[in-house]
Amino acid sequence: MPAATTWQSSTTRTVDDALRSLREASVTMAAAVGTLLCALAIAPGPGSAVLAVVLCLSLSRSQLDRDLRGRIEAAIALPVVGLLAVGVGLLLQRAPWLGALVFVGGMFTSIWLRRFGPMARRAGSLIALPFVVLLTTPPIRVGAGSAIPAPLVPILVALLALLWVGALHALARRWRFLPAPSAPYRTPTAPAREGSLRPIASTRMAVQMAIALAASFTAGYVFFPERWAWIVLTAFIVISGNRGRLDVAYKSVLRVLGAAAGTALALTFTVHAGPHGAATALLTLAAVFLGVWLRPLGYAWWALFATLALALLQGFGGMPATDVLWLRLEEIVIGAIIGVASAWFVLPVRSTAVLRRRIADALAALAIATDPATAPRTTDDFLAAVAGVEQLAPAFRASRLVTRRTRAAQPADWVDALVACRAPALALIESGATPPAVRRAIGAARKALREPAELLPALHELRRSLDPVIGDQPQACRG
C-alpha cells in the first residue's frame, strides 16, 4: 500500500475515533449531570456529587449496561455490593488496617474471578466498582432530619447512575447517535493446569494487585496518614487491566506526567480564581468531559484531566496549595513505583507473550472468517481481536522510540504489520472469496508465532498476499 494511502487511512481513522469518542463523552456527561443533580437533591455536598460522577464514568466505560440482562444483574448486585462497600468505608475510617485488609481481599477476588468465564468477569467488575469509588469519594453527609440515612445514599446514587447511564445510552443507540456496542476483546479463558507451578494470568494479576495495594496502604498509613488514598489509587490505576510489565511501566509514566500537569493546572486556577464557587464546578465538569473525550486518544489526557477534576473537588484541606501540590505529586510517584515494582517482580507477565497471544487470536479469527466452510462469514471476531492487539500498541511504540538503536526486532512492528492487514482482510471476508495464497499466508503467520524472528516477515507476506484482493475491490474498500 502506498505511503500516502496509509497516512490517509490512518488520519481518517483517527478523526473517526475522535468523533465517536466525542459522541460517547457527550452521552456519558449528560448521564453524569443528571445523576449529579439527583444526588445533590438527596444529599447536598461534594461527597454525593463526586460519587455520582465517578459511578457514571465507571458504568459507561465498563458497559455493564450493554444489554437488558446486564442492567438487571447490575441493578440487583449494586445494592448488595454497595452495602459491603459502605461497611469497608466505615472500617477504613474507624479501623484502618482491618479496612485495608478487607479492601485488598475484595480487589483480589474481583480479579481472580476472571478465570471462571464471562459471568464471573461481570461479577468481578461489579465487586470492584464500589471499592474503587471509595478511593475518590469524600465522606457523604446528609442534612439533619433527612429521611434517607447516610449509609443508604451511596446505594441510591448507584441505582440512579445505572438508570441514567442505561436510559441515555439506549436512547442514543436507538437514535443512532451512538453505534451498537461492539463485542470487546476478551482473553480466552484457559482452565487451570493441574500440577502447574505457575498460576494462570488472572491469578497472577490478582496477586500482583493484592501485593501492590497492601504495600500502598502500608506506605500511605505510615508516611501520609491524611492522604493515603492518592498512593493507593495510583497503584491501583497503573496495575489495573495489566497487559504485561511494559504496559504497567508505560501507564505509570503517563500517570505521573499527566497527574503532574493536572495538579499544576489546579494549583494555577486555585491561586487566581479561588477554590470555591460555580466557576470551580464548571471547570471540574469541563475537565471530566475532556478527559472522557480524549482518553481513547491517549491515557495521559485522562490522567491530566482526572487529576485536575479530583484536585479541584477535594481542595487543599486548608493547607497552602503549593505544599499540597508537592505532597500529591510525591504520593502519585510513590504509588506508581509500587505498581510497577509489583508488576515487574511478583509473578510477572511478559508483555511480548501477551502480544503474541493476541496476535494468535487475531490470526485464528481471520482463519475462521476466511474458511470456505464458514457460513455466514462475519468480521466481528476478527475486528475485536485486532482491537485487542491495538490496546497494546502505545506501550510497544513508545518502547520502540527508546530502544530502536539497541534492538533490531521490535514487537511494535508486529502490531503495525497486522493492523495494515485489517482493511484488505475485511474486504476479503465481506467479498466471500477465499484465495489459496491468503489461506497459506495465514497458516504460515500462525506457525511463525513460535519463532519471533520469523513473525514480522510472515505478517508482511500476509499483507502482500492481500494486495490482489484490494485490487479487485471498489475504492471504498481500500486503505
C-alpha positions, 0 to 999 in steps of 0.5 A: 500500500502506498505511503500516502494511502496509509497516512490517509487511512490512518488520519481518517481513522483517527478523526473517526475515533475522535468523533465517536469518542466525542459522541460517547463523552457527550452521552456519558456527561449528560448521564453524569449531570443528571445523576449529579443533580439527583444526588445533590437533591438527596444529599447536598455536598461534594461527597454525593456529587463526586460519587455520582460522577465517578459511578457514571464514568465507571458504568459507561466505560465498563458497559455493564449496561450493554444489554437488558440482562446486564442492567438487571444483574447490575441493578440487583448486585449494586445494592448488595455490593454497595452495602459491603462497600459502605461497611469497608468505608466505615472500617477504613475510617474507624479501623484502618488496617482491618479496612485495608485488609478487607479492601485488598481481599475484595480487589483480589477476588474481583480479579481472580474471578476472571478465570471462571468465564464471562459471568464471573468477569461481570461479577468481578467488575461489579465487586470492584466498582464500589471499592474503587469509588471509595478511593475518590469519594469524600465522606457523604453527609446528609442534612439533619432530619433527612429521611434517607440515612447516610449509609443508604445514599451511596446505594441510591446514587448507584441505582440512579447512575445505572438508570441514567447511564442505561436510559441515555445510552439506549436512547442514543443507540436507538437514535443512532447517535451512538453505534451498537456496542461492539463485542470487546476483546476478551482473553480466552479463558484457559482452565487451570493446569493441574500440577502447574507451578505457575498460576494462570494470568488472572491469578497472577494479576490478582496477586500482583494487585493484592501485593501492590495495594497492601504495600500502598496502604502500608506506605500511605498509613505510615508516611501520609496518614491524611492522604493515603488514598492518592498512593493507593489509587495510583497503584491501583490505576497503573496495575489495573487491566495489566497487559504485561510489565511494559504496559504497567511501566508505560501507564505509570509514566503517563500517570505521573506526567499527566497527574503532574500537569493536572495538579499544576493546572489546579494549583494555577486556577486555585491561586487566581480564581479561588477554590470555591464557587460555580466557576470551580464546578464548571471547570471540574465538569469541563475537565471530566468531559475532556478527559472522557473525550480524549482518553481513547486518544491517549491515557495521559489526557485522562490522567491530566484531566482526572487529576485536575477534576479530583484536585479541584473537588477535594481542595487543599484541606486548608493547607497552602496549595503549593505544599499540597501540590508537592505532597500529591505529586510525591504520593502519585510517584510513590504509588506508581513505583509500587505498581510497577515494582509489583508488576515487574517482580511478583509473578510477572507477565511478559508483555511480548507473550501477551502480544503474541497471544493476541496476535494468535487470536487475531490470526485464528479469527481471520482463519475462521472468517476466511474458511470456505466452510464458514457460513455466514462469514462475519468480521466481528471476531476478527475486528475485536481481536485486532482491537485487542492487539491495538490496546497494546500498541502505545506501550510497544511504540513508545518502547520502540522510540527508546530502544530502536538503536539497541534492538533490531526486532521490535514487537511494535512492528508486529502490531503495525504489520497486522493492523495494515492487514485489517482493511484488505482482510475485511474486504476479503471476508465481506467479498466471500472469496477465499484465495489459496495464497491468503489461506497459506499466508495465514497458516504460515503467520500462525506457525511463525508465532513460535519463532519471533524472528520469523513473525514480522516477515510472515505478517508482511507476506500476509499483507502482500498476499492481500494486495490482489484482493484490494485490487479487485475491490471498489475504492471504498474498500481500500486503505 
